[in-house]
């Protein structure tokens, strides 16, 4: 069965859903609060105080859709429609300067987004975590 995506997957609709479902925890503009900061942090990963946000740290845009769809909002996970999740994803990507305000998002467009940290993702550097790099058959 094919999924139909509507104009509701637009950045503008994402702002409405974000204001209703996300801002209480993540701040009105994704600046963080009770929940994680979602916006900003570009250029900080190599500093002593890196700010890991969707726009600075996440290597793949589809991961954003998947995480929101499975786990958000925290008080009612999996309660958003796919269109709402695409719209919120579009809005968060817009807040990070990765989509224009008039953009709409669907699976193809989401997969085409090149994240700023996509080619520079680093593993967990904590000494108590083993994270060997995959070298073949990954």
WODA-V161715 format. One record per residue. SS is DSSP state (A for helix, B for strand, O for the rest). OMEGA is omega as a letter, one per 20 degrees, with the letter a starting at -180 (NA if undefined). NEAR is the number of other ideal C-beta (glycine too) atoms within 12 Angstrom. Layout:
ss=[SS/SS]
omega=[OMEGA/OMEGA]
near=[NEAR/NEAR]
This chain:
ss=[O/O/O/O/O/O/A/A/A/B/A/A/A/A/A/A/A/A/A/A/A/O/A/A/A/A/O/O/O/O/O/O/O/O/O/O/O/O/O/O/O/O/O/O/O/O/O/O/O/O/O/O/O/O/O/O/O/O/O/B/A/A/A/A/A/A/A/A/A/A/A/O/O/A/A/A/O/O/O/O/O/A/A/A/A/A/A/A/A/A/A/A/A/A/A/O/O/O/O/O/O/O/O/B/O/O/A/A/A/A/A/A/O/B/O/O/O/O/O/O/O/O/O/O/O/O/O/O/O/O/O/O/O/O/O/O/O/O]
omega=[r/r/r/r/a/r/a/r/a/r/a/r/r/r/r/a/r/r/a/a/a/a/a/r/a/a/a/a/r/a/r/a/r/r/a/r/a/a/r/r/a/r/a/a/a/a/r/r/a/r/a/r/r/a/a/a/a/a/a/a/a/r/r/r/a/a/r/a/a/a/a/i/a/a/r/a/r/r/r/r/r/r/r/r/r/a/r/r/r/a/r/r/r/r/r/r/a/r/r/a/a/a/r/a/r/a/a/a/r/a/a/a/r/a/a/a/a/a/a/a/r/r/r/a/r/a/a/a/r/a/a/r/r/a/r/r/a/NA]
near=[3/6/14/14/26/17/19/27/35/30/31/24/33/39/27/20/32/37/20/20/29/40/28/18/22/30/23/19/22/35/22/23/16/15/23/27/27/39/32/27/29/25/17/19/24/16/12/7/10/19/26/25/35/41/33/31/31/35/23/24/34/26/25/39/36/21/25/41/26/16/22/31/27/19/14/13/15/18/19/30/21/26/28/34/40/42/41/44/49/43/44/46/43/34/36/33/22/34/33/18/18/13/30/29/42/28/24/15/25/34/20/18/33/18/30/27/29/20/10/17/19/16/13/13/12/9/7/7/9/10/13/10/11/8/6/6/4/6]
